Amino acid sequence: MRTLSIFSSYLVLFFMLVGIILSAGIGYRFYQNETLAIESDFRRDVDDKAAALERELLINLEVLYAVKGLYNSSDNVTESEFRTLASSFLVRHQNIQALEWIPRVSLGQREKYEQQRRQLHPDFEFTEREFQGSMIRATERKEYFPVYYVEPMEGNEVAFGFDLASNPKREQILKKSRDLDLSLATASITLVQETSNQKGFLIFMPIYRGEPNTLIKRREKLLGFVLGVYRIGDMFETAIKYTGAQGINLTLVDNTGVSAEQLYSSYTSEQSLNTTQIQFTYNKPLSRFGGRQWTLVTTPMLGYIAERRSLLPFISCAFGILFTLLCGAYTFAVIRRSFLIKVEVEQRTQELNEAKLELEELSHTDELTQIANRRKFDEQFEKEWHRAVRSNTSLSLIMIDIDNFKQFNEHYGHLAGDQCLRDVAKSLQSTMSRNADLVARYGGEEFVILLPNTNESELLADKCRMIIEKLHIPHEPSSVSEYVTISLGVISANPTQNSDPLAFSAKADKLLYLAKDLGKNRVCIEEPLILQKGDVIDFKAPKK
């Protein structure tokens, strides 16, 4: 009996120990789940702030597009016109330091430009920054890009007349923006008009005479640049001040170069002492802006975590010890087993569903180009055809063929040919802006674009033609161009019950081959119209 009593005592003590361990485990699990919930809330709060910052960046870029529209609509924009438009935007966007017009001025034109500005600004001249930091008269160089118009003038007097080409890094960005016809931002800089330690950056938007579509023409017809000057801190504070969550340390980092550069931090070195017990961090890359890749590096302050902690993990641990150890241990084992079985079943079901979706996607994807294949096109074409018949809407089809692709393969080899097909497919895919549009590889070097309910098929086809030529893929054996080009056949119709879909697609194919017969690198459509763009004439086949 004594032995049995001792055994029972040890058994009770054993189950008490098991109960304590299980209760502690339950409490810890609650703690971990709570931590995950806090981290999820933290990521969502950071995403909100990142979205607000991205919106602010896009809004500021739209301002430059509006100023660019002024120059596109007028051959001679006066200072009064520029300042009137710019000031109206600056009232609504106070985080913009300045809006500027930067003309392209040759050495021979320098004196003329300086004299014109001296009529209103007697001390005006082209300037540059010497190595000691002071502003001096710009030295003679082949070409200048001075700050000619600036709004507001107050606070930006030092920048007035400053030649941006005097700085090699900015001159490099100017040339790149000119050659690519892209709006580009600089890395963080100290503005010539800056009096504090705040960093800033510039965004250049090129202005051309006409619409040059080649590198040489863009260099010849460049008029200058519309320039936006921004203080990073002002923009950052404007973007996030209305977002709800507090207690988050935010650091804006530029990851464009080889090494990351800190642009802005929302907390001081003293405040950083409150983050010594940080449990997690979150890096949120922003959408690429002006050729720069910015990342939001975030950490929660201790107050942020403390506000979201509860006593539940500790209460559950203490309360679990009070349960009957045997019943508690048994119940916990059953629940845990049921949970694990459920998780396993759900996991296996999810894996099966994912495998099914993956197989279905593979059956509709071209292995080489990773776009839709012929099978996917045939299914989508049949579905969109019936949809157009039911809703009495239009359906457009663009047939595309790479010009002289056989010669390309023979000259550069099949590996280069495969890469060419991938590049062409990727560029065609990038032109699509709607989920309903479909780009597919039709076979060999042929592609097809299906466009439901659109009246812009001709514009899209011409855009595809130009974007492929702008890839500048060398094609020495081509009889059309030194670069890879494409020919396109475009057809649009409102199908009815009596329409023949095979005849519809056959017509697009005939238009494609008409484009190739007429000299390639062109678009043929149904309507009897001839468009001229640059050096390429787009002949269009007459309607039936």
ZITA-V511154 format. One record per backbone hydrogen bond with DSSP energy under -1.0 kcal/mol. NH is the residue of the N-H (numbers start at 1). CO is the residue of the C=O. If there is no record, write none. Layout:
BEGIN
nh=(NH NH)
co=(CO CO)
END
This chain:
BEGIN
nh=(5 6 7 8 9 10 11 12 13 14 15 16 17 18 19 20 21 22 23 24 25 26 27 28 29 30 31 32 33 34 35 36 37 38 39 40 41 42 43 44 45 46 47 48 49 50 51 52 53 54 55 56 57 58 59 60 61 62 63 64 65 66 67 68 69 70 71 72 73 82 83 84 85 86 87 88 89 90 91 93 96 97 98 99 100 101 102 104 105 107 113 114 115 116 117 118 120 121 124 127 128 130 133 136 138 144 147 148 148 149 151 156 161 162 163 164 166 167 171 172 173 174 175 176 177 178 179 180 181 182 184 185 186 189 194 200 201 203 204 205 207 209 218 219 220 221 223 224 225 226 227 228 229 230 232 235 236 237 238 239 240 241 243 249 251 252 253 254 255 261 263 264 266 272 273 274 275 276 278 282 284 286 289 292 295 296 297 298 299 301 302 305 306 307 315 316 317 318 319 320 328 329 330 331 332 333 334 335 336 337 338 339 340 341 342 343 344 345 346 347 348 349 350 351 352 353 354 355 356 357 358 359 360 361 362 363 365 366 370 372 373 377 378 379 380 381 382 383 384 385 386 387 388 389 390 391 392 393 395 396 397 398 399 400 401 402 403 405 408 409 410 411 412 413 417 418 419 420 421 422 423 424 425 426 427 428 429 430 432 438 440 441 442 443 446 447 448 449 450 451 453 460 461 462 463 464 465 466 467 468 469 470 471 472 475 478 484 487 488 489 490 491 493 499 504 505 506 507 508 509 510 511 512 513 514 515 516 517 518 519 520 524 529 531 533 536 538 541)
co=(1 2 3 4 5 6 7 8 9 10 11 12 13 14 15 16 17 18 19 20 21 22 23 24 25 26 27 28 29 30 31 32 33 34 35 36 37 38 39 40 41 42 43 44 45 46 47 48 49 50 51 52 53 54 55 56 57 58 59 60 61 62 63 64 65 66 67 68 69 78 79 80 81 82 83 84 85 86 87 89 93 229 229 151 227 149 225 223 144 142 109 110 111 112 113 114 117 117 121 161 136 134 130 128 126 105 162 101 146 101 99 153 147 159 127 145 163 164 167 168 169 170 171 172 173 174 175 176 177 177 204 290 202 200 191 189 230 228 184 226 224 221 214 215 216 217 207 207 102 205 100 203 98 201 199 231 232 233 234 235 236 237 240 299 297 264 295 261 293 254 252 252 250 268 270 271 272 273 275 298 296 294 292 289 253 284 251 282 249 247 274 301 302 303 311 312 313 314 315 316 324 325 326 327 328 329 330 331 332 333 334 335 336 337 338 339 340 341 342 343 344 345 346 347 348 349 350 351 352 353 354 355 356 357 358 359 362 371 366 439 364 373 374 375 376 377 378 379 380 381 382 383 384 385 386 387 388 388 493 451 491 449 489 447 487 445 485 402 404 405 406 407 408 409 413 414 415 416 417 418 419 420 421 422 423 424 425 426 429 450 448 372 446 446 443 400 440 398 438 396 394 456 457 458 459 460 461 462 463 464 465 466 468 469 482 475 473 401 522 399 524 397 395 496 500 501 502 503 504 505 506 507 508 509 510 511 512 513 514 516 515 488 527 538 536 533 531 525)
END
